[in-house]
Amino acid sequence: MARTFNGPIIGIAGTAKNTGKTTTFNAVTRYLRRIGRDRLLTSIGYDGEDLDSITGLPKPKVFVETGDVVATALPLLRASTAVFDEPALTGVECALGPVCVAKVRDGGKVVLAGPTSTKDVETVLGFVSAALPSRDRITLLDGAFSRMSPMALSTHLLIATGAARYQFPGFISQNMDELAAVFGLPLDEGEWDLVLDHGLFDDEGAELVFEAIESVWKDQAFQGAAQVTALAAADAARMDSPGIVLRCAINGVVAPSPLTRLLELLDKFPRNIRVTFGFAHPISLLLSGDLSLWRGTIQNAARAGHNLAVRATSRLLGFTISPYFPVYDMERREYVASYASPRSFLNEIRSRTSVPCTDIILEGTRILESWIDSVSVTKESPTGA
């Protein structure tokens, strides 16, 4: 994915409503100000209502201060309590109007809204890089799992989760492990024997991919090169040898169930033939909606001797945990705020997973800030882009 903008992009996504994403977003913004980093604040889509659309409970706002650069819909910029320099139109439209960019002159509250397509988000980021160039900028991209595609533009990812997603800590830790397994797939920027553009989201697709792989394998030119590789490799003919590796890149959405079917079809190949699959990005796997199946699929592929990799990725920094969850009060006929015990909730999650996590209200922002410190501001493109 060629990019027209530079610098790290930290995507901040919530696994569900009310998991503390905006609280995390504001905490990261405050820290970037404190350490003197230029910052761009923008959003994928719109999630800025005053009250939660389901529970009716108040929602936190994004606070901006002097020097922040904001990309949002023009009507929201005009309605903000902050004061901005003259806004510049990006040429991109979103559901709430034209997206514009402006620098904050005096602080206040603002609602972020932007486009939902990867192409349009990329255009906005490119416009900011050209109109307000900075060698020191970190972009914060506000998103959600319901509008995930443009998150593939992020170089780094923070995920907010908590009791509003699952009240049982074991479910949260499992969900974290599943996400970490997908984002933990190795990066492979090599050349590919076969590139397929139609994704993999049903059994028919699995059979088409298998036929394409089989066709390449049967191609005499590939077999000739593969035989040289096999002869050069020590013990290549042994049943437990890595042997010959065919490299297949798959673009588009990939789901775990048809990939499992494809692995079954590949059992027809000789044992010393292995396939390395290169998916476009971890987001391509999450878009299938079958997150709970991915960890097992990854393990099954490894047991069968095949490799799963991604050709571009976003580094998962960690999870912020919120003990808050809304509860419907039958007597009052309205939702009320409720909380799991913050310390025991967090400790129980940590006892079940090694994935980095913190509650920034309970523990303060020190751990979160250490994750931000690991983001290199000199990085000019996303990993693998």
Contacts in CASP RR format, 6 or more apart in sequence:
PFRMAT RR
TARGET T0000
AUTHOR 0000-0000-0000
METHOD contacts of the structure
MODEL  1
MARTFNGPIIGIAGTAKNTGKTTTFNAVTRYLRRIGRDRLLTSIGYDGED
LDSITGLPKPKVFVETGDVVATALPLLRASTAVFDEPALTGVECALGPVC
VAKVRDGGKVVLAGPTSTKDVETVLGFVSAALPSRDRITLLDGAFSRMSP
MALSTHLLIATGAARYQFPGFISQNMDELAAVFGLPLDEGEWDLVLDHGL
FDDEGAELVFEAIESVWKDQAFQGAAQVTALAAADAARMDSPGIVLRCAI
NGVVAPSPLTRLLELLDKFPRNIRVTFGFAHPISLLLSGDLSLWRGTIQN
AARAGHNLAVRATSRLLGFTISPYFPVYDMERREYVASYASPRSFLNEIR
SRTSVPCTDIILEGTRILESWIDSVSVTKESPTGA
1 152 0 8 1.000
1 153 0 8 1.000
1 312 0 8 1.000
1 382 0 8 1.000
1 385 0 8 1.000
2 385 0 8 1.000
3 122 0 8 1.000
3 125 0 8 1.000
3 126 0 8 1.000
3 153 0 8 1.000
3 381 0 8 1.000
3 382 0 8 1.000
3 385 0 8 1.000
4 122 0 8 1.000
4 125 0 8 1.000
4 126 0 8 1.000
4 129 0 8 1.000
4 130 0 8 1.000
5 122 0 8 1.000
5 125 0 8 1.000
5 126 0 8 1.000
5 128 0 8 1.000
5 129 0 8 1.000
6 129 0 8 1.000
6 135 0 8 1.000
6 137 0 8 1.000
6 380 0 8 1.000
6 381 0 8 1.000
7 137 0 8 1.000
7 138 0 8 1.000
7 139 0 8 1.000
7 155 0 8 1.000
7 377 0 8 1.000
7 379 0 8 1.000
7 380 0 8 1.000
7 381 0 8 1.000
8 138 0 8 1.000
8 139 0 8 1.000
8 155 0 8 1.000
8 156 0 8 1.000
8 375 0 8 1.000
8 376 0 8 1.000
8 377 0 8 1.000
8 379 0 8 1.000
9 125 0 8 1.000
9 138 0 8 1.000
9 139 0 8 1.000
9 140 0 8 1.000
9 141 0 8 1.000
9 153 0 8 1.000
9 154 0 8 1.000
9 155 0 8 1.000
9 156 0 8 1.000
9 382 0 8 1.000
10 28 0 8 1.000
10 138 0 8 1.000
10 139 0 8 1.000
10 140 0 8 1.000
10 141 0 8 1.000
10 154 0 8 1.000
10 155 0 8 1.000
10 156 0 8 1.000
10 157 0 8 1.000
10 158 0 8 1.000
10 317 0 8 1.000
10 372 0 8 1.000
10 375 0 8 1.000
11 140 0 8 1.000
11 141 0 8 1.000
11 142 0 8 1.000
11 143 0 8 1.000
11 151 0 8 1.000
11 154 0 8 1.000
11 156 0 8 1.000
11 157 0 8 1.000
11 158 0 8 1.000
11 314 0 8 1.000
12 21 0 8 1.000
12 24 0 8 1.000
12 25 0 8 1.000
12 28 0 8 1.000
12 140 0 8 1.000
12 141 0 8 1.000
12 142 0 8 1.000
12 143 0 8 1.000
12 157 0 8 1.000
12 158 0 8 1.000
12 159 0 8 1.000
12 160 0 8 1.000
13 21 0 8 1.000
13 143 0 8 1.000
13 144 0 8 1.000
13 145 0 8 1.000
13 148 0 8 1.000
13 151 0 8 1.000
13 157 0 8 1.000
13 158 0 8 1.000
13 159 0 8 1.000
13 160 0 8 1.000
14 20 0 8 1.000
14 21 0 8 1.000
14 143 0 8 1.000
14 144 0 8 1.000
14 145 0 8 1.000
14 159 0 8 1.000
14 160 0 8 1.000
14 161 0 8 1.000
15 145 0 8 1.000
15 159 0 8 1.000
15 160 0 8 1.000
15 161 0 8 1.000
15 162 0 8 1.000
15 165 0 8 1.000
15 175 0 8 1.000
16 145 0 8 1.000
16 161 0 8 1.000
16 162 0 8 1.000
16 164 0 8 1.000
16 165 0 8 1.000
17 52 0 8 1.000
17 54 0 8 1.000
17 164 0 8 1.000
18 52 0 8 1.000
18 55 0 8 1.000
18 57 0 8 1.000
18 164 0 8 1.000
18 322 0 8 1.000
18 324 0 8 1.000
18 325 0 8 1.000
18 326 0 8 1.000
19 160 0 8 1.000
19 161 0 8 1.000
19 162 0 8 1.000
19 164 0 8 1.000
19 165 0 8 1.000
19 322 0 8 1.000
20 60 0 8 1.000
20 160 0 8 1.000
20 162 0 8 1.000
20 320 0 8 1.000
20 322 0 8 1.000
20 324 0 8 1.000
21 142 0 8 1.000
21 143 0 8 1.000
21 144 0 8 1.000
21 160 0 8 1.000
22 59 0 8 1.000
22 60 0 8 1.000
22 61 0 8 1.000
22 62 0 8 1.000
22 142 0 8 1.000
23 60 0 8 1.000
23 160 0 8 1.000
23 320 0 8 1.000
23 322 0 8 1.000
23 360 0 8 1.000
23 361 0 8 1.000
24 158 0 8 1.000
24 160 0 8 1.000
24 320 0 8 1.000
24 360 0 8 1.000
24 368 0 8 1.000
25 41 0 8 1.000
25 62 0 8 1.000
25 140 0 8 1.000
25 142 0 8 1.000
26 60 0 8 1.000
26 62 0 8 1.000
26 63 0 8 1.000
27 360 0 8 1.000
27 365 0 8 1.000
27 368 0 8 1.000
28 140 0 8 1.000
28 158 0 8 1.000
28 368 0 8 1.000
28 372 0 8 1.000
29 39 0 8 1.000
29 41 0 8 1.000
29 62 0 8 1.000
29 63 0 8 1.000
29 64 0 8 1.000
29 68 0 8 1.000
29 140 0 8 1.000
30 365 0 8 1.000
31 365 0 8 1.000
31 368 0 8 1.000
31 369 0 8 1.000
31 372 0 8 1.000
32 39 0 8 1.000
32 138 0 8 1.000
32 140 0 8 1.000
32 372 0 8 1.000
33 39 0 8 1.000
33 65 0 8 1.000
33 68 0 8 1.000
36 136 0 8 1.000
37 136 0 8 1.000
37 137 0 8 1.000
37 138 0 8 1.000
37 377 0 8 1.000
38 69 0 8 1.000
38 134 0 8 1.000
38 136 0 8 1.000
38 137 0 8 1.000
38 138 0 8 1.000
39 68 0 8 1.000
39 69 0 8 1.000
39 137 0 8 1.000
39 138 0 8 1.000
39 139 0 8 1.000
39 140 0 8 1.000
40 69 0 8 1.000
40 70 0 8 1.000
40 71 0 8 1.000
40 125 0 8 1.000
40 128 0 8 1.000
40 137 0 8 1.000
40 138 0 8 1.000
40 139 0 8 1.000
40 140 0 8 1.000
41 62 0 8 1.000
41 64 0 8 1.000
41 68 0 8 1.000
41 69 0 8 1.000
41 70 0 8 1.000
41 71 0 8 1.000
41 112 0 8 1.000
41 139 0 8 1.000
41 140 0 8 1.000
41 142 0 8 1.000
42 70 0 8 1.000
42 71 0 8 1.000
42 72 0 8 1.000
42 112 0 8 1.000
42 114 0 8 1.000
42 121 0 8 1.000
42 124 0 8 1.000
42 125 0 8 1.000
42 139 0 8 1.000
42 140 0 8 1.000
42 141 0 8 1.000
42 142 0 8 1.000
43 72 0 8 1.000
43 112 0 8 1.000
43 113 0 8 1.000
43 114 0 8 1.000
43 141 0 8 1.000
43 142 0 8 1.000
43 143 0 8 1.000
44 114 0 8 1.000
44 115 0 8 1.000
44 116 0 8 1.000
44 121 0 8 1.000
44 141 0 8 1.000
44 142 0 8 1.000
44 143 0 8 1.000
44 144 0 8 1.000
44 147 0 8 1.000
44 150 0 8 1.000
44 151 0 8 1.000
45 94 0 8 1.000
45 95 0 8 1.000
45 113 0 8 1.000
45 114 0 8 1.000
45 115 0 8 1.000
45 116 0 8 1.000
45 143 0 8 1.000
45 147 0 8 1.000
46 73 0 8 1.000
46 94 0 8 1.000
46 95 0 8 1.000
46 96 0 8 1.000
46 111 0 8 1.000
46 112 0 8 1.000
46 113 0 8 1.000
46 114 0 8 1.000
47 142 0 8 1.000
47 143 0 8 1.000
47 144 0 8 1.000
48 59 0 8 1.000
48 61 0 8 1.000
48 111 0 8 1.000
48 112 0 8 1.000
48 113 0 8 1.000
49 59 0 8 1.000
50 58 0 8 1.000
50 59 0 8 1.000
51 57 0 8 1.000
51 58 0 8 1.000
51 59 0 8 1.000
52 58 0 8 1.000
52 59 0 8 1.000
52 326 0 8 1.000
52 335 0 8 1.000
54 335 0 8 1.000
55 326 0 8 1.000
55 335 0 8 1.000
56 334 0 8 1.000
56 335 0 8 1.000
57 326 0 8 1.000
57 335 0 8 1.000
57 336 0 8 1.000
57 337 0 8 1.000
61 109 0 8 1.000
61 110 0 8 1.000
61 111 0 8 1.000
62 109 0 8 1.000
62 110 0 8 1.000
62 111 0 8 1.000
62 112 0 8 1.000
62 142 0 8 1.000
63 107 0 8 1.000
63 108 0 8 1.000
63 109 0 8 1.000
63 110 0 8 1.000
64 70 0 8 1.000
64 80 0 8 1.000
64 82 0 8 1.000
64 104 0 8 1.000
64 107 0 8 1.000
64 108 0 8 1.000
64 109 0 8 1.000
64 110 0 8 1.000
65 104 0 8 1.000
65 107 0 8 1.000
65 108 0 8 1.000
66 104 0 8 1.000
66 105 0 8 1.000
66 106 0 8 1.000
66 107 0 8 1.000
67 103 0 8 1.000
67 104 0 8 1.000
67 105 0 8 1.000
68 103 0 8 1.000
68 104 0 8 1.000
68 107 0 8 1.000
69 101 0 8 1.000
69 102 0 8 1.000
69 103 0 8 1.000
69 104 0 8 1.000
69 128 0 8 1.000
69 132 0 8 1.000
69 137 0 8 1.000
70 77 0 8 1.000
70 84 0 8 1.000
70 101 0 8 1.000
70 102 0 8 1.000
70 103 0 8 1.000
70 104 0 8 1.000
70 110 0 8 1.000
70 112 0 8 1.000
71 90 0 8 1.000
71 99 0 8 1.000
71 100 0 8 1.000
71 101 0 8 1.000
71 112 0 8 1.000
71 114 0 8 1.000
71 124 0 8 1.000
71 128 0 8 1.000
72 99 0 8 1.000
72 100 0 8 1.000
72 110 0 8 1.000
72 111 0 8 1.000
72 112 0 8 1.000
72 113 0 8 1.000
72 114 0 8 1.000
73 94 0 8 1.000
73 95 0 8 1.000
73 96 0 8 1.000
73 97 0 8 1.000
73 98 0 8 1.000
73 99 0 8 1.000
73 100 0 8 1.000
73 113 0 8 1.000
73 114 0 8 1.000
74 87 0 8 1.000
74 89 0 8 1.000
74 97 0 8 1.000
74 98 0 8 1.000
74 99 0 8 1.000
74 100 0 8 1.000
75 96 0 8 1.000
75 97 0 8 1.000
76 96 0 8 1.000
76 110 0 8 1.000
76 111 0 8 1.000
76 112 0 8 1.000
76 113 0 8 1.000
77 84 0 8 1.000
77 87 0 8 1.000
77 100 0 8 1.000
77 102 0 8 1.000
77 110 0 8 1.000
79 111 0 8 1.000
80 108 0 8 1.000
80 109 0 8 1.000
80 110 0 8 1.000
80 111 0 8 1.000
81 107 0 8 1.000
81 108 0 8 1.000
81 109 0 8 1.000
81 110 0 8 1.000
82 104 0 8 1.000
82 105 0 8 1.000
82 106 0 8 1.000
82 107 0 8 1.000
82 108 0 8 1.000
82 109 0 8 1.000
82 110 0 8 1.000
83 104 0 8 1.000
83 105 0 8 1.000
83 106 0 8 1.000
83 107 0 8 1.000
84 102 0 8 1.000
84 103 0 8 1.000
84 104 0 8 1.000
84 105 0 8 1.000
85 102 0 8 1.000
85 103 0 8 1.000
85 104 0 8 1.000
85 105 0 8 1.000
86 102 0 8 1.000
87 100 0 8 1.000
87 101 0 8 1.000
87 102 0 8 1.000
88 100 0 8 1.000
88 101 0 8 1.000
88 102 0 8 1.000
88 127 0 8 1.000
88 131 0 8 1.000
89 98 0 8 1.000
89 99 0 8 1.000
89 100 0 8 1.000
90 98 0 8 1.000
90 99 0 8 1.000
90 100 0 8 1.000
90 101 0 8 1.000
90 123 0 8 1.000
90 124 0 8 1.000
90 127 0 8 1.000
90 128 0 8 1.000
91 98 0 8 1.000
91 99 0 8 1.000
91 123 0 8 1.000
91 127 0 8 1.000
92 98 0 8 1.000
92 99 0 8 1.000
92 114 0 8 1.000
92 115 0 8 1.000
92 120 0 8 1.000
92 123 0 8 1.000
92 124 0 8 1.000
92 127 0 8 1.000
93 99 0 8 1.000
93 115 0 8 1.000
94 113 0 8 1.000
94 114 0 8 1.000
94 115 0 8 1.000
94 116 0 8 1.000
94 120 0 8 1.000
95 113 0 8 1.000
95 116 0 8 1.000
96 113 0 8 1.000
96 114 0 8 1.000
99 113 0 8 1.000
99 114 0 8 1.000
99 115 0 8 1.000
99 120 0 8 1.000
99 124 0 8 1.000
101 124 0 8 1.000
101 127 0 8 1.000
101 128 0 8 1.000
101 131 0 8 1.000
101 132 0 8 1.000
103 132 0 8 1.000
112 142 0 8 1.000
114 120 0 8 1.000
114 121 0 8 1.000
114 124 0 8 1.000
115 121 0 8 1.000
115 123 0 8 1.000
115 124 0 8 1.000
115 150 0 8 1.000
116 147 0 8 1.000
116 149 0 8 1.000
116 150 0 8 1.000
117 149 0 8 1.000
117 150 0 8 1.000
118 149 0 8 1.000
118 150 0 8 1.000
118 152 0 8 1.000
118 153 0 8 1.000
121 141 0 8 1.000
121 150 0 8 1.000
121 153 0 8 1.000
122 150 0 8 1.000
122 153 0 8 1.000
125 139 0 8 1.000
125 153 0 8 1.000
128 139 0 8 1.000
135 377 0 8 1.000
136 377 0 8 1.000
137 377 0 8 1.000
138 375 0 8 1.000
138 377 0 8 1.000
141 150 0 8 1.000
141 151 0 8 1.000
141 153 0 8 1.000
141 154 0 8 1.000
143 151 0 8 1.000
145 286 0 8 1.000
148 283 0 8 1.000
148 286 0 8 1.000
148 287 0 8 1.000
149 283 0 8 1.000
149 287 0 8 1.000
151 157 0 8 1.000
151 283 0 8 1.000
151 314 0 8 1.000
152 280 0 8 1.000
152 281 0 8 1.000
152 283 0 8 1.000
152 284 0 8 1.000
152 312 0 8 1.000
152 314 0 8 1.000
153 382 0 8 1.000
154 314 0 8 1.000
154 382 0 8 1.000
155 314 0 8 1.000
155 315 0 8 1.000
155 375 0 8 1.000
155 379 0 8 1.000
155 381 0 8 1.000
155 382 0 8 1.000
155 383 0 8 1.000
156 314 0 8 1.000
156 315 0 8 1.000
156 316 0 8 1.000
156 317 0 8 1.000
156 375 0 8 1.000
157 183 0 8 1.000
157 314 0 8 1.000
157 315 0 8 1.000
157 316 0 8 1.000
157 317 0 8 1.000
157 318 0 8 1.000
158 317 0 8 1.000
158 318 0 8 1.000
158 319 0 8 1.000
158 320 0 8 1.000
158 368 0 8 1.000
158 371 0 8 1.000
159 176 0 8 1.000
159 179 0 8 1.000
159 316 0 8 1.000
159 318 0 8 1.000
159 319 0 8 1.000
159 320 0 8 1.000
160 319 0 8 1.000
160 320 0 8 1.000
160 322 0 8 1.000
161 172 0 8 1.000
161 175 0 8 1.000
161 176 0 8 1.000
161 319 0 8 1.000
161 320 0 8 1.000
161 321 0 8 1.000
161 322 0 8 1.000
162 172 0 8 1.000
162 321 0 8 1.000
162 322 0 8 1.000
162 323 0 8 1.000
162 324 0 8 1.000
162 325 0 8 1.000
163 172 0 8 1.000
163 322 0 8 1.000
163 323 0 8 1.000
163 324 0 8 1.000
163 325 0 8 1.000
163 339 0 8 1.000
163 340 0 8 1.000
163 345 0 8 1.000
164 322 0 8 1.000
164 324 0 8 1.000
164 325 0 8 1.000
164 326 0 8 1.000
165 171 0 8 1.000
165 172 0 8 1.000
165 175 0 8 1.000
166 172 0 8 1.000
166 175 0 8 1.000
167 325 0 8 1.000
167 340 0 8 1.000
169 345 0 8 1.000
169 348 0 8 1.000
169 349 0 8 1.000
169 352 0 8 1.000
170 348 0 8 1.000
170 349 0 8 1.000
170 352 0 8 1.000
172 321 0 8 1.000
172 349 0 8 1.000
173 348 0 8 1.000
173 349 0 8 1.000
173 352 0 8 1.000
173 353 0 8 1.000
173 355 0 8 1.000
174 292 0 8 1.000
174 352 0 8 1.000
174 353 0 8 1.000
175 291 0 8 1.000
176 319 0 8 1.000
176 349 0 8 1.000
176 353 0 8 1.000
176 355 0 8 1.000
176 357 0 8 1.000
177 295 0 8 1.000
177 353 0 8 1.000
177 355 0 8 1.000
178 291 0 8 1.000
178 292 0 8 1.000
178 294 0 8 1.000
178 295 0 8 1.000
179 286 0 8 1.000
179 291 0 8 1.000
179 316 0 8 1.000
179 355 0 8 1.000
180 316 0 8 1.000
180 353 0 8 1.000
180 355 0 8 1.000
181 294 0 8 1.000
181 295 0 8 1.000
181 298 0 8 1.000
182 282 0 8 1.000
182 285 0 8 1.000
182 286 0 8 1.000
182 291 0 8 1.000
182 294 0 8 1.000
182 295 0 8 1.000
182 298 0 8 1.000
183 282 0 8 1.000
183 313 0 8 1.000
183 314 0 8 1.000
183 315 0 8 1.000
183 316 0 8 1.000
184 282 0 8 1.000
184 313 0 8 1.000
184 316 0 8 1.000
185 279 0 8 1.000
185 282 0 8 1.000
185 298 0 8 1.000
185 308 0 8 1.000
185 309 0 8 1.000
185 310 0 8 1.000
185 313 0 8 1.000
186 307 0 8 1.000
186 309 0 8 1.000
186 310 0 8 1.000
187 309 0 8 1.000
187 310 0 8 1.000
187 311 0 8 1.000
187 312 0 8 1.000
187 313 0 8 1.000
187 383 0 8 1.000
187 384 0 8 1.000
188 276 0 8 1.000
188 278 0 8 1.000
188 309 0 8 1.000
188 310 0 8 1.000
188 311 0 8 1.000
189 311 0 8 1.000
189 384 0 8 1.000
190 247 0 8 1.000
191 247 0 8 1.000
192 247 0 8 1.000
192 248 0 8 1.000
192 249 0 8 1.000
192 278 0 8 1.000
193 216 0 8 1.000
193 222 0 8 1.000
193 246 0 8 1.000
193 247 0 8 1.000
193 248 0 8 1.000
194 212 0 8 1.000
194 213 0 8 1.000
194 216 0 8 1.000
194 246 0 8 1.000
194 247 0 8 1.000
194 248 0 8 1.000
194 249 0 8 1.000
195 248 0 8 1.000
195 249 0 8 1.000
195 251 0 8 1.000
196 209 0 8 1.000
196 212 0 8 1.000
196 248 0 8 1.000
196 249 0 8 1.000
196 250 0 8 1.000
196 251 0 8 1.000
197 251 0 8 1.000
197 252 0 8 1.000
198 205 0 8 1.000
198 208 0 8 1.000
198 251 0 8 1.000
198 252 0 8 1.000
199 205 0 8 1.000
199 250 0 8 1.000
199 251 0 8 1.000
199 252 0 8 1.000
199 253 0 8 1.000
199 254 0 8 1.000
200 206 0 8 1.000
200 209 0 8 1.000
200 250 0 8 1.000
200 252 0 8 1.000
200 253 0 8 1.000
200 254 0 8 1.000
200 255 0 8 1.000
200 258 0 8 1.000
200 259 0 8 1.000
200 262 0 8 1.000
201 253 0 8 1.000
201 254 0 8 1.000
201 255 0 8 1.000
201 258 0 8 1.000
201 288 0 8 1.000
202 255 0 8 1.000
202 258 0 8 1.000
203 257 0 8 1.000
203 258 0 8 1.000
203 261 0 8 1.000
205 258 0 8 1.000
206 258 0 8 1.000
206 259 0 8 1.000
206 261 0 8 1.000
206 262 0 8 1.000
206 265 0 8 1.000
207 261 0 8 1.000
207 265 0 8 1.000
209 248 0 8 1.000
209 250 0 8 1.000
209 262 0 8 1.000
210 262 0 8 1.000
210 265 0 8 1.000
210 266 0 8 1.000
212 248 0 8 1.000
213 246 0 8 1.000
213 248 0 8 1.000
213 266 0 8 1.000
213 275 0 8 1.000
216 222 0 8 1.000
216 246 0 8 1.000
216 248 0 8 1.000
217 223 0 8 1.000
217 226 0 8 1.000
217 246 0 8 1.000
217 269 0 8 1.000
217 273 0 8 1.000
222 246 0 8 1.000
226 244 0 8 1.000
226 246 0 8 1.000
229 236 0 8 1.000
229 243 0 8 1.000
229 244 0 8 1.000
229 245 0 8 1.000
230 236 0 8 1.000
230 237 0 8 1.000
230 243 0 8 1.000
230 244 0 8 1.000
230 272 0 8 1.000
233 241 0 8 1.000
233 242 0 8 1.000
233 243 0 8 1.000
235 241 0 8 1.000
236 242 0 8 1.000
236 243 0 8 1.000
236 244 0 8 1.000
236 272 0 8 1.000
237 272 0 8 1.000
238 272 0 8 1.000
239 271 0 8 1.000
239 272 0 8 1.000
241 272 0 8 1.000
242 272 0 8 1.000
242 274 0 8 1.000
242 305 0 8 1.000
243 272 0 8 1.000
243 273 0 8 1.000
243 274 0 8 1.000
244 272 0 8 1.000
244 273 0 8 1.000
244 274 0 8 1.000
245 273 0 8 1.000
245 274 0 8 1.000
245 275 0 8 1.000
245 276 0 8 1.000
245 307 0 8 1.000
246 273 0 8 1.000
246 274 0 8 1.000
246 275 0 8 1.000
246 276 0 8 1.000
247 275 0 8 1.000
247 276 0 8 1.000
247 278 0 8 1.000
248 275 0 8 1.000
248 276 0 8 1.000
248 277 0 8 1.000
248 278 0 8 1.000
249 277 0 8 1.000
249 278 0 8 1.000
249 279 0 8 1.000
249 311 0 8 1.000
250 277 0 8 1.000
250 278 0 8 1.000
250 279 0 8 1.000
250 280 0 8 1.000
251 280 0 8 1.000
251 284 0 8 1.000
252 280 0 8 1.000
252 284 0 8 1.000
253 284 0 8 1.000
253 287 0 8 1.000
253 288 0 8 1.000
254 279 0 8 1.000
254 284 0 8 1.000
254 285 0 8 1.000
254 288 0 8 1.000
255 285 0 8 1.000
255 288 0 8 1.000
255 289 0 8 1.000
255 290 0 8 1.000
256 285 0 8 1.000
256 288 0 8 1.000
256 290 0 8 1.000
256 293 0 8 1.000
256 294 0 8 1.000
256 296 0 8 1.000
256 297 0 8 1.000
257 290 0 8 1.000
257 293 0 8 1.000
259 277 0 8 1.000
259 297 0 8 1.000
259 301 0 8 1.000
260 293 0 8 1.000
260 297 0 8 1.000
260 300 0 8 1.000
263 300 0 8 1.000
263 301 0 8 1.000
263 304 0 8 1.000
263 306 0 8 1.000
266 275 0 8 1.000
266 304 0 8 1.000
266 306 0 8 1.000
267 304 0 8 1.000
274 305 0 8 1.000
274 306 0 8 1.000
274 307 0 8 1.000
275 306 0 8 1.000
275 307 0 8 1.000
276 306 0 8 1.000
276 307 0 8 1.000
276 308 0 8 1.000
276 309 0 8 1.000
277 301 0 8 1.000
277 306 0 8 1.000
277 307 0 8 1.000
277 308 0 8 1.000
277 309 0 8 1.000
278 308 0 8 1.000
278 309 0 8 1.000
278 310 0 8 1.000
278 311 0 8 1.000
279 285 0 8 1.000
279 308 0 8 1.000
279 309 0 8 1.000
279 310 0 8 1.000
279 311 0 8 1.000
280 310 0 8 1.000
280 311 0 8 1.000
280 312 0 8 1.000
281 310 0 8 1.000
281 311 0 8 1.000
281 312 0 8 1.000
281 313 0 8 1.000
281 314 0 8 1.000
282 310 0 8 1.000
282 313 0 8 1.000
282 314 0 8 1.000
283 314 0 8 1.000
284 310 0 8 1.000
285 294 0 8 1.000
298 308 0 8 1.000
301 307 0 8 1.000
301 308 0 8 1.000
302 308 0 8 1.000
311 384 0 8 1.000
312 382 0 8 1.000
312 383 0 8 1.000
312 384 0 8 1.000
312 385 0 8 1.000
313 382 0 8 1.000
313 383 0 8 1.000
313 384 0 8 1.000
314 382 0 8 1.000
314 383 0 8 1.000
315 383 0 8 1.000
317 356 0 8 1.000
317 371 0 8 1.000
317 372 0 8 1.000
317 374 0 8 1.000
317 375 0 8 1.000
318 355 0 8 1.000
318 356 0 8 1.000
318 357 0 8 1.000
318 371 0 8 1.000
319 355 0 8 1.000
319 356 0 8 1.000
319 357 0 8 1.000
319 358 0 8 1.000
320 357 0 8 1.000
320 358 0 8 1.000
320 359 0 8 1.000
320 360 0 8 1.000
320 368 0 8 1.000
321 345 0 8 1.000
321 346 0 8 1.000
321 349 0 8 1.000
321 357 0 8 1.000
321 358 0 8 1.000
321 359 0 8 1.000
322 359 0 8 1.000
322 361 0 8 1.000
323 339 0 8 1.000
323 340 0 8 1.000
323 341 0 8 1.000
323 342 0 8 1.000
323 345 0 8 1.000
323 346 0 8 1.000
323 359 0 8 1.000
323 362 0 8 1.000
324 337 0 8 1.000
324 338 0 8 1.000
324 339 0 8 1.000
325 338 0 8 1.000
325 339 0 8 1.000
325 340 0 8 1.000
326 335 0 8 1.000
326 336 0 8 1.000
326 337 0 8 1.000
326 338 0 8 1.000
327 335 0 8 1.000
327 336 0 8 1.000
327 337 0 8 1.000
327 338 0 8 1.000
328 334 0 8 1.000
328 335 0 8 1.000
328 336 0 8 1.000
329 335 0 8 1.000
329 336 0 8 1.000
342 359 0 8 1.000
342 361 0 8 1.000
342 362 0 8 1.000
343 362 0 8 1.000
345 359 0 8 1.000
346 357 0 8 1.000
346 358 0 8 1.000
346 359 0 8 1.000
346 362 0 8 1.000
346 363 0 8 1.000
349 357 0 8 1.000
350 357 0 8 1.000
356 367 0 8 1.000
356 371 0 8 1.000
358 364 0 8 1.000
358 367 0 8 1.000
358 368 0 8 1.000
360 367 0 8 1.000
360 368 0 8 1.000
END
